[in-house]
Amino acid sequence: MTSSPNTPPGPARTLSARDWGVLLVLCGAIFLEGIDVAMLNVALPSIRADLGLSTGSLQWVMSAYVLGYGGFMLLGGRAADLFGRRQMFVFWLTVFLLFSGLGGLASEDWTLIVARFVTGVAAAFMTPAGLSIITTRFAEGPQRNKALLIYSGTGAGGFSIGLVAGGLLTSAGWRWVFFAPVVLSAVILLAALVLVPRSPRPDRTTGRPVDLAGGLTVTAAIVLIVLCVERASHTSSVQTVLTLGAGLAALLAFFMVERRSADPLVRLGILRSGALVRANLAALLFSAGFFGFQFLVVLYLQELRDWSTLQTSFAMLVIGIDAILSPVLIPRLVARFGNARLILAGLLVTALSYGLFLRVDADWTYLAMLPSLLLLGLAFALTYGPLTIVATEGVAEAEQGLAGGLLYTSFQFGAALGLSATTAVNVAATASSAPAALLDGYRAALWVPLAAALLAVLVAAFGVRTRAGTAVIASAEQHPADRPTAGLPTPH
């Protein structure tokens, strides 16, 4: 079922068996993406030991996926709108399957790096296509909110379960970290072919060409900027500046192309929506803090406390509480308080989680760490799903893929930015490998995710307006029938 952002929703209907089938397939895909990333992160030390990878090669195994994913996400989102959502989803899921298998067969570093890059590109096309299938099938309002919250909770659960699954599979052999997604991908692919209805391709018989120039310039810009951020702590300042300059030049060229294009890849008017822009900025900052904090916790447990990979995985598993809260509790909270209030509350809880961990000591018990980890799981549930709703709400059906691509680009770029900034501060503040020096480095670097969370709070606060003592949710509670019916999304 599709919905137009300018059409008032009818009475909410319950999800049919076919609706649940489609949602199950798409949840399986986002679960696959989450578990794939988490399992590889856990397996990296074993891969390095077995293949004899240098530090540089190991960094590229991680960076290749980020570059493919972050660099092609925006193009992938628009491709779903232009060439059919189901078609893009199925095709790139197949590519994901094949190159995940290639990674499991790799015997040299270059093969593994290529496999991870193409897998990242496949995820960049597959993920926004899957999200746009949800946002165009389910009516805007409670029905879509429920579907999106289940979807986001499943993705978070995939990442949390992947931490443990990665440790278990790595103990049997790191190649299983690549082969397990192959099996899961095959099951999801078969289910998609049966359950997901074919989406009509947009009518492109009017003679308007596909915006290849826009696609090439925006992809080049994002790849170069992500590469600059990802490699900032591993290359010289000259290389960093040159890469950033090239990325910004490509970004400027992209905006010039889009302004003059009759059929742009990214209609710049979509950025007139204040709710959409706020959601993407908050997503970027939230992701930066979350991945930076998680990275520091893993370093603390494994480097300073000498915990095993599996012990660390089980310790972090508590963050996965969001996989339960997102579909069970959050829909009720959204219905009662609105998305903007939940996002703001979630970001405040995020900042509290990071702030509590600033007291970290060399002999902390797990019970001392637990409040921060539990709060972070709660914060993820309060924030991630509602951000997804706001970032796609009120957007025309023909641009749902683009909206999803923008959101996931923000998440991915935020992750790269947060990890790089956290790493840089940690390295600069760590004078030696002595336990006291390591602890000083962690404490200094923990201010990076905390700062990101506080900035996100400021951004989210603009989504809540006060009238006569009552909070009005500017991004989510305006009835579609009350919105102007012009073709462009309306700023809130």
C-alpha positions, 0 to 999 in steps of 0.5 A, spaced: 500 500 500 502 506 498 501 513 500 502 520 498 504 525 503 499 530 501 493 525 502 490 525 508 490 517 511 484 513 512 482 509 517 488 505 520 488 498 517 491 492 520 497 489 517 495 483 512 499 477 511 503 479 505 505 486 509 508 482 514 511 477 509 514 483 505 516 486 512 520 480 514 524 480 508 526 487 509 527 486 516 532 480 514 536 484 509 537 490 515 539 484 520 544 482 515 547 488 514 548 489 521 550 482 523 555 483 517 559 489 519 559 487 527 562 480 525 567 482 521 569 487 526 570 482 531 574 477 526 579 482 524 585 480 529 584 473 527 584 475 519 590 479 520 594 473 524 592 468 518 593 472 512 599 476 515 596 483 514 600 489 515 596 494 519 595 498 513 592 493 509 588 491 516 585 498 516 583 498 508 579 492 510 575 496 514 575 502 510 573 499 504 566 497 506 565 504 509 568 507 502 563 503 498 557 504 503 558 511 504 560 513 497 554 510 493 549 510 498 546 517 495 546 514 488 543 508 491 537 511 494 536 515 488 537 509 483 531 505 487 526 511 485 529 511 478 529 504 476 524 500 481 525 499 488 524 491 488 529 490 482 534 494 485 533 490 492 534 484 489 539 485 484 544 488 489 542 483 494 545 478 489 551 482 489 552 482 496 551 474 497 557 473 491 562 478 494 561 476 501 562 469 499 569 472 495 571 475 502 571 468 505 575 465 499 580 470 500 587 468 501 591 475 499 589 482 502 587 485 495 582 480 494 579 481 501 579 489 500 576 488 493 570 484 496 569 488 502 568 494 497 563 491 493 559 488 499 559 496 501 557 498 494 551 493 494 549 495 501 549 502 499 544 500 493 540 495 497 539 498 504 535 505 501 531 500 496 529 496 502 527 502 506 523 506 500 519 499 499 517 500 507 515 507 506 511 506 500 508 500 501 505 502 508 501 508 509 504 514 513 502 514 520 501 509 525 502 503 520 508 506 517 511 508 524 510 501 526 513 498 520 519 502 521 520 501 528 520 494 527 525 495 521 530 499 525 529 495 531 531 489 527 537 492 524 540 494 531 539 487 533 543 484 528 549 489 530 548 486 537 547 479 535 553 480 530 558 481 536 557 475 539 556 471 533 562 474 530 566 471 536 563 464 536 564 463 528 571 466 529 573 461 534 571 456 529 574 459 523 574 467 521 572 465 514 565 463 517 564 470 518 563 471 511 560 464 509 554 465 514 552 472 511 552 468 504 547 463 507 542 468 510 543 472 504 540 466 499 534 465 504 532 472 504 533 473 496 529 467 495 523 470 500 524 476 496 523 473 490 516 470 492 514 475 497 516 482 495 511 485 489 515 487 483 515 495 483 513 499 477 519 502 474 518 510 473 516 512 466 522 515 463 519 515 456 519 523 456 526 523 453 529 526 460 536 523 461 539 520 467 543 525 471 550 521 470 554 527 471 550 528 478 551 521 480 559 521 478 560 528 482 556 526 488 559 519 489 566 522 488 565 527 493 562 523 498 568 517 497 573 523 497 570 526 504 569 519 507 576 517 505 579 523 508 576 522 515 577 515 515 584 516 513 586 522 517 589 519 523 593 515 518 596 519 513 600 526 513 596 533 513 598 534 506 595 528 504 589 529 508 588 537 506 589 535 498 583 529 499 579 534 503 580 539 497 578 534 492 572 532 495 569 539 496 571 541 489 567 535 487 561 537 492 561 544 489 561 541 482 555 536 484 551 542 486 552 546 480 550 540 476 544 539 480 542 546 479 542 546 472 539 539 471 532 539 468 532 532 471 537 532 477 539 526 481 538 530 487 532 535 487 535 540 492 528 543 494 528 537 498 533 540 503 527 545 504 524 541 509 527 543 516 525 536 519 528 532 514 535 537 515 534 536 522 533 529 522 539 528 518 544 532 522 542 529 528 543 522 525 550 524 523 552 526 530 548 521 534 552 516 529 558 519 530 558 519 538 555 512 538 561 508 534 566 513 537 564 510 544 563 503 542 570 503 539 573 506 546 569 501 550 572 495 546 579 498 546 578 499 554 576 492 555 581 488 550 587 493 551 587 495 558 582 489 561 585 484 557 578 481 556 577 476 550 573 477 544 567 473 546 567 476 553 567 483 550 562 481 545 557 479 551 559 485 555 556 489 549 550 485 548 546 489 553 546 495 548 541 490 544 536 492 548 533 496 543 532 491 539 526 489 544 524 496 546 523 499 538 518 494 536 514 493 543 515 500 547 517 505 542 510 505 537 506 507 544 511 512 546 511 515 539 503 515 539 503 519 545 509 524 545 511 524 538 517 523 534 521 530 536 520 529 543 522 522 543 528 524 539 530 529 544 529 525 550 533 519 546 539 524 545 539 527 552 539 519 555 545 518 550 549 524 553 548 521 560 550 515 558 557 517 555 557 522 561 557 517 566 562 513 563 567 519 563 569 516 571 572 510 568 577 507 572 582 501 571 579 496 575 571 498 574 567 492 575 562 490 569 556 492 574 559 499 574 559 499 566 552 497 566 548 503 567 552 507 561 551 501 556 543 500 558 542 507 557 545 507 551 541 501 548 535 505 551 537 511 547 538 508 541 531 505 541 528 512 543 532 515 537 534 511 531 527 509 529 523 516 530 529 519 526 528 514 520 520 516 521 522 524 521 527 523 515 522 520 510 515 523 513 512 528 508 517 526 502 513 525 495 513 517 494 517 518 488 523 521 492 523 516 498 529 512 496 533 519 495 530 520 502 533 514 505 539 515 501 540 521 505 539 518 512 543 512 511 549 517 508 548 521 514 549 515 519 555 512 515 559 519 514 557 520 522 560 513 523 566 515 519 567 522 522 566 519 529 571 513 529 576 518 526 576 524 531 575 519 537 581 515 534 585 521 533 584 524 540 585 517 543 592 517 540 594 524 541 592 523 549 596 516 550 603 518 552 605 510 552 602 503 553 602 503 560 596 502 563 595 509 566 597 512 559 592 508 556 586 510 561 588 517 560 587 516 552 580 513 553 578 518 558 580 524 553 577 521 547 570 520 551 569 527 550 568 526 543 562 522 543 559 526 549 560 533 545 557 530 539 551 528 543 550 535 546 551 538 539 545 533 537 541 535 543 541 542 540 539 540 533 533 536 536 531 541 540 529 546 534 524 540 532 520 542 538 516 548 539 512 551 545 505 554 544 501 556 550 505 551 554 504 545 550 510 542 546 508 541 538 512 536 534 513 540 528 516 534 524 511 529 526 504 531 528 502 536 523 496 532 519 498 531 512 491 534 510 494 541 513 500 541 509 500 545 503 499 541 497 504 544 493 509 539 490 515 540 494 516 538 502 514 544 506 519 546 511 516 546 518 
